[in-house]
Structure formats: structure tokens, C-alpha cells
Amino acid sequence: MISPRTLRNLRKELRSSALAKIGIVLVLAMLLVATLAPFMALHNPTNQNLEENNLPPLGFSRATEETTSEMQNGSLVIKNETVLVNASASHPLGTNSLGQDVYSRAVYGARTSMMVGVLGTLLAAILGVSVGLIAGFYRGRVDDALMRFADISLAFPSLVLAIALIGLWGRAAVDIPDPFVMLGVVDPVRSALGLSTGMPDSFVLPGTVIVVVGLVNWVWFARIARGEALSIREEEYVKAARALGASDLRIIGRHVLPNATTPILVLATIQVAAIILLESSLSFLGFSGTTLSWGFDISQGRAYLSTSWWIATVPGLAIVFAVIGVNLVGDWLRDALDPGIEGEGGV
């Protein structure tokens, strides 16, 4: 349970920090978009319409070369003409090379990035905190063995290690039914708003990626948890609990872990941003297992940067805003809960 003192510190820091307010707004907006994607998307993000491919965003136009041929005086004459393609109000952020709505794909891409970020961080925290608490509490050979293994893990670049693990295990993904579509509430709401119906009835959860990013990032949690455990194990209340006959497991669960929560919580917030970047990098390289991802859309748009820049720019900006928002929230928590913590972790 959060203590009144902690709540006061959080409110005080929030009132004095404009960046914290911006971060909270960005994170809440991303979570809202990810949760309500079937209602907020303008079109089905997987539907293709080649007649409307590469449409520019509102306020922009695109010049394209069209080749026509006609018969003149018995000869075939080929003409090259420059034609301006204007934006469409039904696609405010444009379309990609397959005629898919860029905005709708960015909305659904938020689901993938946020879920991988949160679930990957949760897995990394469970593994890392468990290892770190055991290493710090028992010290000696146990500490040496676990931390040397952690040091070996840190020797490999996160992206390279993640690609190697995905190559070893394959790209497993799970189809998760969309609860709003399954309940039948999406189409009536969209019809009432004048939007197209027929949204995807499921979304792909890249299971392998979640496991891999958790295994790649557990070390940061282990280092923090170990440091806290080394300090807390020498406290008087821990010695008293041991003198009363409490088991090691009970001491770790009732005394060490609760008092190590603050730095772990701060690190977890920062790690969400790092994992979003890692997931986007894996999607960009084709290792994600889903096509509704910001990184995948950037990869598809890189071939059109000179002519259709919005295909890669829109998901790129979504990544920027998500990472900045999460990092600002992490900084707010760090300053409010424990100003002495240095930011650590990353890809």
C-alpha cells in the first residue's frame, strides 16, 4: 500500500514539473489508443486498396509520373506526364504502398508496442529481481556465480542477443481475440459515428519477442535488486526476524523485497521505453511475428522515403512520443520516490 508520505512526494513533484505532466498525458494517450484501437482507427488496418495507395496526408500533395500512349498519324506516341496526387479526407495521415490507412496502422501498432513493453518488462522484473535478491541476500559463492552470469549477459549487445534467441526458438505468435469485437459493440458504435465497420476480430501477440526482451533485460533488475538486498540484509529488523526463527524465504518476501520496491519500480518504468525501442528494432528487421507494428511500418516505408515520407514518419513519431512519455514518467517517479537513483538500463 502506498504511504501518505509517498503520495505527498508524488503530488509535490508533479505540481513542480511540467515535464512530468507531459509524460503522463503522453503515456495515458498511448494506453487509451492501444486499448480502444477498434473505436479510434478510421479503417481496418489490414484492408488493402491499391487505387488509393501512397496518398499524402492532409495539407500535402505528391507528384507522380504517369505514362500514357495514343495513336497519332498511325504511330504510337508515348507521353510522360507529371500528375499531382492530392490528400483524401478519409485518410488524414495518408496511405502506404498497399493503400492501407497509415493512421489506423499506427493506432493498432500501439497495441503491439505497449503490450510487449509492459509484458516484457514484467517478465524481466520477475527474473531479475528474483536473481538479484537471492544473490544479495546469500552473498558469497551464490552471489559470485549469479552476478558473473549477469556480467556475461551484459557482454552481448541486446539487439544481437535478441536476434540470436529468436533465430534459435523461432517467431511464435499468439492470436488474441479482440474483446470489444467479440462483444459486438464495435460495429454499432462505428456505424453511429459514420465510420467503416469490419474491424479485425483478433490481434497478434508476439510471444517469442516478449520472452526474448525479458531475457535480454533481466540483468538490470538483478543489479538493482542485489544492491538493495546487500544493504537491507544488514538492517536491525532483518536481524530481529532471523533471531525469531523466520526462514530465509519469509525474510526475503516480507522484509527485503518490500523495502527494495522503490528503485525497482523506477527502473521498470524506464525499461518499458527501452523494450519498446527493442521491439521496434526487431519488427524493423522482420523478427517480430506481426505486421501491425510501428517498426514493421517503418521498414515498409523506407523504400518510399523520397516520395512517400509519411509511411515511415508517422510510426516513427509514434515511437518517439511513446518513449519520451514513458521516460518522463520514469524521471518523475525517480525524483519523487528516490532522488538518489541514477537512470540505468537500456538497449
Phi, psi and omega in degrees: 000139183283129182285155177302326179296318179297318178297320178296318179296319180296315180294320180297314180293323180294319180295327185267356185237110175290328180294324178296319178297318179297317180298316180296318179297316181296315181294315179297322178296316179296318179294321178295316179297315181296321182288317185258030183306317181297336180269331187268338178288142180278333182217166171296121186292347181261349181290137181251143176214092186293343177287344180239032182284147176058034174289137181283164176292165177301136181093356181234162174223163182230131177269132179223153180266128176242136180253125178236158179224145178207158180270127176229119180054042177079004180241147178275120181249127180256129182239138173253122183236144175268122183241136177269126176262121183267162181288163178239136181296335180282349178229076189298334178251014175089184178230164178265193186292343178259004180081014178277144183290122184293318179299314181296322178292324177293323179297312180288332176296332177298326178299311182298310184296316182291321180292318177295320179298314183286311183291322177296320177294320179299315178296315179298321180294317180298313180293310186293317181295319178300312180295316183295318180295318179295316180296315182287328183284318184270335179054203175059221185293326178298314179298314181299315183294313183292318182285331175292323176296321177296319179297322177297319179298323180290343182288340181263133173302139185303314183295318180296316179296320179296316179296320179297318180292320178294321176297329180283319186261343184089172183258081178278137179221154183237132175278118179255121179299137177285118185297324181292320179290320181296327179282350178076024182261350186285306184300316178299319180293316180294322177296320179295330179272359180078022180259160179292152180255185178082047178283159181302136181273001177204166174224154187268127176256111182288090186298316181298319181297319179299314179296317183294313181294330175293318180290332181283329188252006182293335186299322182297321177291322179297319181294317179294313182296321179297314180299319178293318181296321178300324181280316186290327183298343180265000180289155184295323182291332176288317177297322178295318178297321178293321179294331179278001176093013179293141179287162179300318181298320180292320179297316180296316184285326185263337186238315185283307184299312180301326181276355176255007187292322187301303180295330178293318179297317179297314180297322180299319179298315180293324181292331176304316179296318180296321181287326174300317177296318180295317178297320179295322178295317179295320178295320179301322182274357176090021183254007188281318184098359177222149179264349178267076183212145180299317180296322179295318180294323176297319179298318180291332183271350184294334179285348184242019184299327183279340183241324182228069188297335186291337182299319179266333185290318183298308177294330176296317177294325178298318177297316181301312182294320180295314182292318178298315180299313181295318180295322178294321176295319177297319177296321178297314179297319180297313182293326183278321186270321183204089183299344183277353181284134173266140178300133182215154179107169179142181183272000000 
